[in-house]
Amino acid sequence: MSSLPALLGNNPTFKQKIPLTKPVLPDFEIFAEGLRPIFETGILTKGDELRRLEEMAARELGVQYVIAVSSCTAGLMLAYRALNLSGEVIVPSFTFMATVSALVWGNARPVFVDVDPQTGTLDAGCVEAAITRETSAIIAVHNFGNPADIKELQSVADRAGLRLIFDAAHGMGSRYQGNPLGAQGDAQVFSLSPSKLVVAGEGGLIATNDRLVADTVRIGREYGNCGNYDSTFVGLNARMPEFNALLAKQSLQGLESACQNRNEAATAYQNGLKHLPGIGFQKVRPGNRSSYNMFSITVNAEVFGLTRDELRAALAAENIDTRSYYDPPVHRQTAYMHFVRSEVTLVNTDLLSATSLCLPISSNVPMSVVAGVCQAIDLAHKFAPEIRAKLAESSFTFV
């Protein structure tokens, strides 16, 4: 009995559910003390905490300008607007929908291209092949924290005279050739949502070395009003409250420790799963460091014995939460299907979408949890035929 998976009648590996991720928050007493000046002054937005966060983040990212906003999505919208994106914009489909939704809100047309199957990031060769006279920009994503192929993408952008923007939602703590993400390209936009290494509750950061872009974003987060109550362009209310800025500032102080812990967990996962046939790992290019905002594996059903979704079901029975990012990919989502050109085939995107599985990871995930997850996956492989038969009886589905 003890050697069986939970789906076949054994007790779950974990008594309580292991979440996919969990934010690491600063000490409550320290945070509460930081709230005192906010309450005393009554300044809830555009105050000292916002300024300090932006200055601290600029130093951390090695960039001249950082503008904090209410969300990464709002940051993408403002960055796209500040860079005057129009016409066609090349973008991956293997990404979170906000990468593309912000484009469509700005009346640009996404042109979906494929990703590298090993890194999960935008394929520079596919990008170059998709450029037309209507192309104005390239948007790349540091998927799961894995730095994009920045040098090659910048080379393509320079040859074609295009803007290069990075959706760096997962990128806090990542390094490209030893340097933090942020200064590369025309702008990079980071997320500070609860699943990230740096947490503001909700929030985002736009990093750039372009003063005009920075000034435009600052005005844009204030409705496009530069201070005289006359909107110079259509902006947003994208201000970050002081409470969120304080939380993000304190969280940022633990960024390096968070990233190191996640890399240790990722290494433990790789060591614990590398012996299993059909399990693949995201490749990080030499000289780079992933933040491992998410830890993703791929599942080759023919070799492993179970599909990605069948493994998900087996792990759910063990009280292990997982996610199948990004399924469906953006080009197969209802709101964006009509942008797909008839001749376009995104083979790698569709493959990763169907086989990728994110395992539990956080900035303080216990190694005992990593070991337990690996053990559960190993057990699922050993009993794959029995698990598949059991699931066929119950007609399981995931949403």
Sequence and secondary structure as in RCSB ss.txt:
>XXXX:A:sequence
MSSLPALLGNNPTFKQKIPLTKPVLPDFEIFAEGLRPIFETGILTKGDELRRLEEMAARELGVQYVIAVSSCTAG
LMLAYRALNLSGEVIVPSFTFMATVSALVWGNARPVFVDVDPQTGTLDAGCVEAAITRETSAIIAVHNFGNPADI
KELQSVADRAGLRLIFDAAHGMGSRYQGNPLGAQGDAQVFSLSPSKLVVAGEGGLIATNDRLVADTVRIGREYGN
CGNYDSTFVGLNARMPEFNALLAKQSLQGLESACQNRNEAATAYQNGLKHLPGIGFQKVRPGNRSSYNMFSITVN
AEVFGLTRDELRAALAAENIDTRSYYDPPVHRQTAYMHFVRSEVTLVNTDLLSATSLCLPISSNVPMSVVAGVCQ
AIDLAHKFAPEIRAKLAESSFTFV
>XXXX:A:secstr
 TTS GGGTS  SSSS B S       HHHHHHHHHHHHHH   BSSHHHHHHHHHHHHHHT SEEEEES HHHH
HHHHHHHTT  SEEEEESSS THHHHHHHHTT EEEEE B TTT SB HHHHHHH  TTEEEEEEE GGG    H
HHHHHHHHHHT EEEEE TT TT EETTEETTSSSSEEEEE STTSSS  SS EEEEES HHHHHHHHHHTBTTB
 SSS BSS   B   BHHHHHHHHHHHTTHHHHHHHHHHHHHHHHHHHTTSTTEEE    TT B   SSEEEEE 
HHHHSS HHHHHHHHHHTTB  B TTSS GGGSTTTGGGS TT   HHHHHHHHHEEEE   TT  HHHHHHHHH
HHHHHHHTHHHHHHHHHHHT    
